[in-house]
Amino acid sequence: MKGVEVAPRSWELKSGDTALGVLFLIDIDQPWFRCEFMPGEGWAEFGQLFDAQAAAVDSTDDQRIVEAVGAVRDLPLKLHPLGEGETITPFIIQIRNGEKVNFRY
């Protein structure tokens, strides 16, 4: 669409009423959406769960992975679009170093 400026897709990540941060789409590598992450107020409370998930995946310890992925999966997470679109739930999400996000739904 030449000459038309399209707003980037972005979502607010929430657990219940707590805003964990905002995801800004940078690429799609089906089935994954690759995003940059801007932490929000709730990141301090929940960030350690995502850090533990990333460390578990890197460890290749199956039991550790199951526990860490389960802890994130059990959160009441929702992705609320900034702009038009529907709220996304359920989904799989990985946040690394509080900066990079991969999610799929």
KAJOGI-V540234 format. One record per residue. N is the residue number from 1. RES is the residue in three letters. PHI is phi in whole degrees, 0 to 359 (NA if undefined). OMEGA is omega in degrees with one decimal (NA if undefined). Layout:
# KAJOGI-V540234
{{N	RES	PHI	OMEGA} {N	RES	PHI	OMEGA}}
This chain:
# KAJOGI-V540234
{{1	MET	NA	-176.7} {2	LYS	296	176.8} {3	GLY	84	179.4} {4	VAL	251	178.8} {5	GLU	273	-179.4} {6	VAL	253	179.0} {7	ALA	292	177.8} {8	PRO	294	177.9} {9	ARG	281	178.5} {10	SER	210	-177.3} {11	TRP	220	171.1} {12	GLU	266	177.8} {13	LEU	269	-179.2} {14	LYS	231	169.0} {15	SER	243	-171.3} {16	GLY	64	178.1} {17	ASP	265	-175.9} {18	THR	270	177.7} {19	ALA	277	178.7} {20	LEU	274	-180.0} {21	GLY	161	-178.0} {22	VAL	236	177.2} {23	LEU	257	178.3} {24	PHE	242	-176.7} {25	LEU	297	175.4} {26	ILE	241	-177.4} {27	ASP	193	172.1} {28	ILE	237	175.8} {29	ASP	237	-170.0} {30	GLN	316	7.3} {31	PRO	266	-173.5} {32	TRP	269	168.8} {33	PHE	262	-179.8} {34	ARG	257	-173.7} {35	CYS	223	166.6} {36	GLU	267	-174.3} {37	PHE	235	173.4} {38	MET	245	-177.7} {39	PRO	300	176.6} {40	GLY	248	-176.5} {41	GLU	303	-175.5} {42	GLY	280	-177.1} {43	TRP	298	-179.1} {44	ALA	301	-178.8} {45	GLU	282	-171.8} {46	PHE	250	-174.4} {47	GLY	304	-178.3} {48	GLN	296	177.8} {49	LEU	292	178.7} {50	PHE	288	176.1} {51	ASP	296	178.9} {52	ALA	294	177.7} {53	GLN	297	-180.0} {54	ALA	298	179.6} {55	ALA	295	179.7} {56	ALA	295	178.8} {57	VAL	299	178.7} {58	ASP	293	-176.5} {59	SER	284	-174.5} {60	THR	63	175.4} {61	ASP	278	-173.2} {62	ASP	305	-178.9} {63	GLN	296	178.6} {64	ARG	297	178.6} {65	ILE	297	-179.2} {66	VAL	302	-178.6} {67	GLU	294	-176.6} {68	ALA	290	177.8} {69	VAL	295	178.5} {70	GLY	298	179.7} {71	ALA	297	177.5} {72	VAL	286	-179.1} {73	ARG	299	-177.9} {74	ASP	283	176.6} {75	LEU	289	176.8} {76	PRO	279	-174.1} {77	LEU	276	173.6} {78	LYS	218	173.4} {79	LEU	252	179.8} {80	HIS	261	-178.6} {81	PRO	294	171.9} {82	LEU	266	-171.7} {83	GLY	113	-177.4} {84	GLU	278	176.4} {85	GLY	129	-178.6} {86	GLU	261	174.7} {87	THR	296	-179.2} {88	ILE	258	172.9} {89	THR	192	-6.5} {90	PRO	279	178.8} {91	PHE	202	174.4} {92	ILE	254	-177.1} {93	ILE	221	173.5} {94	GLN	228	176.5} {95	ILE	238	-178.5} {96	ARG	250	176.0} {97	ASN	57	-179.4} {98	GLY	62	-175.5} {99	GLU	230	-173.9} {100	LYS	246	-177.9} {101	VAL	232	167.1} {102	ASN	236	173.8} {103	PHE	216	175.8} {104	ARG	213	177.6} {105	TYR	215	NA}}
